[in-house]
Amino acid sequence: MSKSNVSSTGISTLGLLGVVFVALKLTGYIDWSWWLVTLPFWGGLGAALALIFAAGLVCAICGLIVWILEMKSGGLKK
């Protein structure tokens, strides 16, 4: 079997959408605020932040469960 290394250097879907929105805004076809026009450029950052938040929430819930179970069993034993 041969291994193939494929690397993509193209523009993402969100990046392309952002470029289209900027072009439409500059040509006057849409009258949106700049915040909405540049929103697709923030998609990757938003996804990363959501993933970090979800992982932190899972860790917090697991820690809380462990703490509750330890308290029910009489606390930490020395």
N, CA, C and O of each residue as an XYZ file, in Angstrom:
312
protein
N       0.819     -1.176      0.000
C       0.000      0.000      0.000
C       0.868      1.247      0.000
O       1.916      1.298      0.644
N       0.423      2.218     -0.713
C       1.182      3.467     -0.738
C       0.433      4.539      0.048
O      -0.796      4.614      0.044
N       1.212      5.344      0.705
C       0.623      6.448      1.464
C       0.661      7.691      0.593
O       1.649      7.972     -0.086
N      -0.430      8.420      0.630
C      -0.450      9.661     -0.137
C      -0.661     10.817      0.825
O      -1.596     10.811      1.626
N       0.196     11.785      0.741
C       0.072     12.983      1.557
C      -0.631     14.053      0.742
O      -0.112     14.540     -0.263
N      -1.807     14.402      1.192
C      -2.590     15.410      0.504
C      -2.703     16.619      1.415
O      -3.109     16.496      2.570
N      -2.350     17.766      0.907
C      -2.521     18.979      1.697
C      -3.388     19.946      0.921
O      -3.233     20.125     -0.287
N      -4.293     20.555      1.636
C      -5.202     21.504      1.016
C      -4.780     22.917      1.397
O      -4.660     23.241      2.579
N      -4.563     23.733      0.416
C      -4.216     25.123      0.674
C      -5.280     26.061      0.116
O      -5.044     27.261     -0.019
N      -6.432     25.522     -0.202
C      -7.500     26.337     -0.771
C      -8.253     27.114      0.292
O      -7.968     27.000      1.484
N      -9.208     27.897     -0.153
C     -10.015     28.708      0.751
C     -11.168     27.864      1.275
O     -11.723     27.038      0.550
N     -11.521     28.074      2.529
C     -12.615     27.308      3.117
C     -13.955     27.870      2.642
O     -14.024     28.939      2.034
N     -15.000     27.128      2.935
C     -16.344     27.566      2.548
C     -16.704     28.870      3.250
O     -17.246     29.787      2.635
N     -16.397     28.944      4.550
C     -16.699     30.170      5.284
C     -15.866     31.343      4.775
O     -16.363     32.468      4.706
N     -14.610     31.096      4.418
C     -13.767     32.151      3.870
C     -14.297     32.676      2.546
O     -14.315     33.882      2.301
N     -14.725     31.759      1.703
C     -15.293     32.157      0.409
C     -16.574     32.958      0.609
O     -16.791     33.969     -0.060
N     -17.413     32.510      1.520
C     -18.654     33.224      1.812
C     -18.356     34.630      2.331
O     -19.036     35.590      1.970
N     -17.329     34.743      3.186
C     -16.938     36.057      3.694
C     -16.466     36.987      2.592
O     -16.821     38.166      2.576
N     -15.668     36.468      1.674
C     -15.184     37.280      0.545
C     -16.356     37.734     -0.320
O     -16.390     38.880     -0.766
N     -17.309     36.847     -0.557
C     -18.488     37.208     -1.355
C     -19.289     38.294     -0.642
O     -19.726     39.253     -1.278
N     -19.487     38.157      0.670
C     -20.237     39.166      1.419
C     -19.542     40.524      1.384
O     -20.203     41.550      1.220
N     -18.220     40.544      1.534
C     -17.477     41.805      1.480
C     -17.627     42.440      0.098
O     -17.853     43.645     -0.011
N     -17.502     41.634     -0.951
C     -17.649     42.162     -2.308
C     -19.051     42.726     -2.524
O     -19.203     43.792     -3.121
N     -20.066     42.025     -2.048
C     -21.442     42.509     -2.200
C     -21.672     43.792     -1.404
O     -22.391     44.685     -1.853
N     -21.063     43.882     -0.228
C     -21.196     45.096      0.589
C     -20.511     46.278     -0.089
O     -21.069     47.375     -0.136
N     -19.313     46.064     -0.611
C     -18.573     47.156     -1.254
C     -19.227     47.626     -2.546
O     -19.108     48.793     -2.917
N     -19.917     46.716     -3.231
C     -20.591     47.110     -4.475
C     -22.000     47.634     -4.235
O     -22.654     48.103     -5.167
N     -22.473     47.558     -2.988
C     -23.779     48.131     -2.659
C     -24.959     47.208     -2.861
O     -26.102     47.652     -2.759
N     -24.721     45.933     -3.146
C     -25.835     45.004     -3.349
C     -26.511     44.602     -2.047
O     -27.689     44.247     -2.052
N     -25.797     44.650     -0.947
C     -26.389     44.365      0.357
C     -26.128     45.554      1.276
O     -25.106     46.232      1.167
N     -27.060     45.789      2.167
C     -26.950     46.922      3.089
C     -26.888     46.405      4.523
O     -27.596     46.891      5.405
N     -26.035     45.419      4.735
C     -25.878     44.841      6.065
C     -24.823     45.613      6.835
O     -24.034     46.358      6.253
N     -24.815     45.426      8.158
C     -23.744     46.010      8.955
C     -22.452     45.232      8.691
O     -22.489     44.074      8.272
N     -21.320     45.877      8.939
C     -20.041     45.213      8.715
C     -19.879     44.017      9.645
O     -19.176     43.066      9.304
N     -20.513     44.048     10.805
C     -20.442     42.919     11.725
C     -21.010     41.654     11.057
O     -20.404     40.584     11.127
N     -22.162     41.786     10.418
C     -22.754     40.635      9.730
C     -21.947     40.218      8.510
O     -21.842     39.029      8.209
N     -21.381     41.185      7.812
C     -20.607     40.882      6.604
C     -19.364     40.067      6.946
O     -19.016     39.135      6.222
N     -18.688     40.416      8.054
C     -17.439     39.719      8.403
C     -17.675     38.504      9.302
O     -16.713     37.839      9.686
N     -18.905     38.203      9.639
C     -19.205     37.074     10.520
C     -18.665     35.728     10.027
O     -18.193     34.947     10.854
N     -18.708     35.412      8.724
C     -18.149     34.125      8.281
C     -16.657     33.958      8.573
O     -16.187     32.833      8.738
N     -15.907     35.061      8.638
C     -14.484     34.963      8.937
C     -14.234     34.502     10.374
O     -13.158     33.991     10.683
N     -15.209     34.676     11.238
C     -15.074     34.309     12.650
C     -15.580     32.892     12.928
O     -15.574     32.461     14.081
N     -16.014     32.163     11.910
C     -16.581     30.828     12.089
C     -15.623     29.829     12.710
O     -16.012     29.081     13.606
N     -14.383     29.801     12.255
C     -13.396     28.861     12.805
C     -13.095     29.146     14.262
O     -12.989     28.224     15.071
N     -12.958     30.417     14.601
C     -12.697     30.799     15.986
C     -13.884     30.437     16.868
O     -13.710     29.948     17.985
N     -15.075     30.675     16.370
C     -16.282     30.330     17.137
C     -16.394     28.836     17.394
O     -16.767     28.417     18.489
N     -16.072     28.033     16.388
C     -16.113     26.579     16.553
C     -15.073     26.113     17.567
O     -15.354     25.240     18.388
N     -13.876     26.689     17.514
C     -12.821     26.320     18.468
C     -13.206     26.705     19.886
O     -13.003     25.925     20.817
N     -13.757     27.889     20.059
C     -14.182     28.320     21.387
C     -15.318     27.456     21.921
O     -15.352     27.147     23.112
N     -16.240     27.067     21.058
C     -17.341     26.196     21.479
C     -16.813     24.831     21.910
O     -17.303     24.255     22.881
N     -15.824     24.315     21.198
C     -15.229     23.029     21.552
C     -14.500     23.113     22.896
O     -14.616     22.209     23.724
N     -13.756     24.190     23.110
C     -13.053     24.366     24.384
C     -14.052     24.506     25.529
O     -13.852     23.930     26.598
N     -15.109     25.257     25.316
C     -16.139     25.423     26.345
C     -16.799     24.093     26.674
O     -17.009     23.784     27.848
N     -17.131     23.299     25.657
C     -17.771     22.000     25.875
C     -16.844     21.059     26.643
O     -17.297     20.342     27.536
N     -15.554     21.053     26.309
C     -14.599     20.202     27.021
C     -14.471     20.636     28.481
O     -14.415     19.791     29.375
N     -14.426     21.942     28.728
C     -14.369     22.448     30.098
C     -15.611     22.091     30.889
O     -15.525     21.765     32.072
N     -16.757     22.152     30.246
C     -18.009     21.802     30.908
C     -18.039     20.323     31.283
O     -18.478     19.966     32.376
N     -17.576     19.471     30.382
C     -17.514     18.031     30.672
C     -16.566     17.768     31.843
O     -16.884     16.976     32.730
N     -15.406     18.427     31.850
C     -14.446     18.260     32.954
C     -15.043     18.731     34.277
O     -14.851     18.082     35.306
N     -15.757     19.839     34.262
C     -16.372     20.363     35.478
C     -17.441     19.415     35.996
O     -17.526     19.181     37.201
N     -18.248     18.871     35.118
C     -19.297     17.941     35.535
C     -18.686     16.663     36.098
O     -19.156     16.145     37.111
N     -17.643     16.149     35.448
C     -16.975     14.942     35.950
C     -16.343     15.202     37.318
O     -16.422     14.352     38.205
N     -15.726     16.353     37.497
C     -15.145     16.700     38.788
C     -16.196     16.819     39.864
O     -15.976     16.393     40.998
N     -17.335     17.392     39.528
C     -18.429     17.510     40.488
C     -18.969     16.138     40.882
O     -19.268     15.904     42.053
N     -19.093     15.245     39.929
C     -19.576     13.890     40.222
C     -18.601     13.171     41.138
O     -19.018     12.523     42.098
N     -17.306     13.276     40.855
C     -16.299     12.643     41.706
C     -16.348     13.224     43.110
O     -16.263     12.478     44.086
N     -16.484     14.537     43.230
C     -16.539     15.192     44.534
C     -17.762     14.725     45.326
O     -17.661     14.460     46.524
N     -18.919     14.624     44.660
C     -20.147     14.161     45.331
C     -19.978     12.724     45.800
O     -20.358     12.397     46.925
N     -19.419     11.867     44.967
C     -19.222     10.467     45.355
C     -18.250     10.344     46.526
O     -18.440      9.497     47.399
N     -17.205     11.186     46.554
C     -16.260     11.155     47.671
C     -16.925     11.621     48.958
O     -16.664     11.062     50.023
N     -17.778     12.632     48.878
C     -18.455     13.131     50.078
C     -19.440     12.099     50.610
O     -19.598     11.970     51.824
N     -20.100     11.369     49.731
C     -21.043     10.340     50.158
C     -20.327      9.172     50.813
O     -20.892      8.514     51.687
N     -19.096      8.903     50.405
C     -18.375      7.768     50.969
C     -17.540      8.164     52.194
O     -16.723      7.369     52.659
N     -17.727      9.350     52.711
C     -17.039      9.750     53.926
C     -15.837     10.632     53.693
O     -15.011     10.773     54.595
N     -15.705     11.205     52.577
C     -14.586     12.119     52.313
C     -13.316     11.366     51.948
O     -13.332     10.149     51.761
N     -12.232     12.095     51.851
C     -10.943     11.483     51.508
C     -10.402     10.740     52.706
O     -10.387     11.272     53.816
N      -9.961      9.528     52.496
C      -9.397      8.704     53.563
C      -7.886      8.849     53.574
O      -7.227      8.806     52.535
N      -7.358      9.020     54.774
C      -5.912      9.199     54.898
C      -5.225      7.892     55.215
O      -4.002      7.856     55.354
